[in-house]
Every structure is written in structure tokens, then in C-alpha cells.
């Protein structure tokens, strides 16, 4: 029996546990083959790759330098036809309820709205279908209930919120 494909929106949120980054907004790009993440200050020192993810302009920038033992160089051809040599790493990414190993090229995306771009190579791995009219389909959503919540002193807070899982 074929596995059912998950419908995702044109933008989603992802966690990168090995980087200490949660709720990072990612752009889904079916026109791009590879995936990339915004990275600054990349340098090789003694056979190891040193870099910072994001930069001071991003609210989740943590100033933490990351060091990778395992990386490679790859050639990426942009949409305008220009080829560029980039570092590439593989790391876990939590996307919805699952963790995936994702190949990411390191790129200066400071001028881009989204720090992470997910391309077709990843989308095929996860068996996703993109609905461009939707946003954040994998995130837990809140819905109002008719239940009233009271504080310790008996004041009513009105309607409470219940978490719903939009992945189902």
C-alpha cells in the first residue's frame, strides 16, 4: 500500500535541534532542487568547517559558532543560470512530527525573507504535496472551545484554547 502524502503549505516551520534553532520559518520552493540555510562567516580551519547560522538581523540568532567535521563542496546552479560552489552539510530537521536528515547548502541568504529554503530533493524524501494557498499546515493550531477557565482567585478567563494537530 502506498504511503499517503502529506499536504504542506508554501511556508512552514521547522526545528534544527543540532543547531539549537526552533520554529525557523522555511520557504517551500518546488523550483529549487536543493535546500539551503542562511549561514554567515564560513571558514575552514584544520579540516573543519566553522560558521554561524543566521545573523544579527534574525531574531533567533544565537551567536553560537558551529563546527562541522563532515561537509562537502557542491556546485549549485541558481535560477539565473549562475553556478556557485557551496559548502553542504547533512543534519536532522524536525518537520511536523517527524525528524528527517536534510542536505543543506550553506548560503548567504541575508537579503532573502526566509532563512531556510526547502527544495525538491527534500520534498521527494518526505513525500510531500505543496498547496500554495496554505501556510504552516504542519504546525499545531489553536481552536477556541466553549469551556471557561478560572484563575486561582475565581476570575473567569473566558474561552480556553485547545491544541489541535493540523497534520492529520
For each residue, the residues with C-beta under 8 A, 3 or more apart:
1:
2:
3: 127
4:
5: 127 128 129
6: 96 126 127 128 129 137 138 167
7: 128 129 130 131 134 137
8: 12 28 96 128 129 130 131 134 137 138
9: 12 28 130 131 132 133 134 135 136 137
10: 27 28 130 131 132 134 135
11: 25 26 27 28 114 135 136
12: 8 9 25 26 28 95 96 118 135 136 137 138 139
13: 23 24 25 26 136 138 139
14: 24 26 93 94 95 116 118
15: 21 22 23 24 93 94
16: 19 20 21 22 24 37 53 91 92 93 94
17: 20 92 94 99
18: 91 92
19: 16 53 64 66 91
20: 16 17 62 64
21: 15 16 24 53 54 60 62
22: 15 16 60
23: 13 15 60
24: 13 14 15 16 21 60 115 116
25: 11 12 13 114 115 116
26: 11 12 13 14 114 115 116 117 118
27: 10 11 113 114 116 117 118
28: 8 9 10 11 12 118 123 128 130
29: 32 117 118 119
30: 119 120 123 130
31: 79
32: 29 35 36 79 117 119 120
33: 119 120 121
34: 74 76 88 103 105 119 121
35: 32 102 103 104 105 116 117 118 119 121 122
36: 32 76 86 104 105 106 107 109 116 117 119
37: 16 53 104 105 106 107 109 115 116 117
38: 53 54 55 58 107 108 109 110 112 115 116
39: 42 51 52 53 54 87 106 107 108
40: 51 52 53 54 55 108 110
41: 50 51 52 65
42: 39 49 50 51 87 106
43: 49 50 51
44: 47 48 49 50
45: 48 50
46:
47: 44 69
48: 44 45 67 68 69
49: 42 43 44 67 68 71 87 89
50: 41 42 43 44 45 65 66 67
51: 39 40 41 42 43 65 66 68 87 106
52: 39 40 41 55 61 63 64 65 66
53: 16 19 21 37 38 39 40 61 64 66 115
54: 21 38 39 40 58 60 61 62 115
55: 38 40 52 58 61 110
56: 61
57: 61 110
58: 38 54 55 61 115
59:
60: 21 22 23 24 54
61: 52 53 54 55 56 57 58
62: 20 21 54
63: 52
64: 19 20 52 53
65: 41 50 51 52
66: 19 50 51 52 53
67: 48 49 50
68: 48 49 51 71 89
69: 47 48
70: 89 90
71: 49 68 87 88 89
72: 87 88
73: 85 86 87 88
74: 34 85 86 88 105
75: 83 84 85 86
76: 34 36 83 84 85 86 105 107
77: 81 82 83 84
78: 81 82 83 84
79: 31 32
80:
81: 77 78
82: 77 78
83: 75 76 77 78
84: 75 76 77 78
85: 73 74 75 76
86: 36 73 74 75 76 105 106 107
87: 39 42 49 51 71 72 73 105 106
88: 34 71 72 73 74 103 104 105 106
89: 49 68 70 71 103 104 106
90: 70 101 102 103 104
91: 16 18 19 101 102 104
92: 16 17 18 99 100 101 102
93: 14 15 16 99 100 101 102
94: 14 15 16 17 98 99 100
95: 12 14 98 99 100 126 138
96: 6 8 12 138 167
97: 138 165 167
98: 94 95 126
99: 17 92 93 94 95
100: 92 93 94 95 122 125 126
101: 90 91 92 93
102: 35 90 91 92 93 118 122 125
103: 34 35 88 89 90 121 122
104: 35 36 37 88 89 90 91 116
105: 34 35 36 37 74 76 86 87 88
106: 36 37 39 42 51 86 87 88 89
107: 36 37 38 39 76 86
108: 38 39 40 111
109: 36 37 38 112 114 115 117
110: 38 40 55 57
111: 108
112: 38 109 115 117
113: 27
114: 11 25 26 27 109 117
115: 24 25 26 37 38 53 54 58 109 112
116: 14 24 25 26 27 35 36 37 38 104
117: 26 27 29 32 35 36 37 109 112 114
118: 12 14 26 27 28 29 35 102 122 123
119: 29 30 32 33 34 35 36 122 123
120: 30 32 33 123 124
121: 33 34 35 103 124 125
122: 35 100 102 103 118 119 125 126
123: 28 30 118 119 120 126 128 130
124: 120 121 127
125: 100 102 121 122
126: 6 95 98 100 122 123
127: 3 5 6 124
128: 5 6 7 8 28 123
129: 5 6 7 8
130: 7 8 9 10 28 30 123
131: 7 8 9 10 134 137
132: 9 10
133: 9
134: 7 8 9 10 131 137
135: 9 10 11 12
136: 9 11 12 13 139 166
137: 6 7 8 9 12 131 134 166 167
138: 6 8 12 13 95 96 97 166 167
139: 12 13 136 166
140: 163 164 165 166
141: 163 164 166
142: 161 162 163 164
143: 161 162 164
144: 159 160 161 162
145: 159 160 161 162
146: 159
147: 159 160
148: 156 157 158 159 160
149: 156 157 158 160
150: 154 155 156 157
151: 154 155 157
152:
153:
154: 150 151
155: 150 151
156: 148 149 150
157: 148 149 150 151 160
158: 148 149
159: 144 145 146 147 148
160: 144 145 147 148 149 157
161: 142 143 144 145
162: 142 143 144 145
163: 140 141 142
164: 140 141 142 143
165: 97 140 168
166: 136 137 138 139 140 141
167: 6 96 97 137 138
168: 165
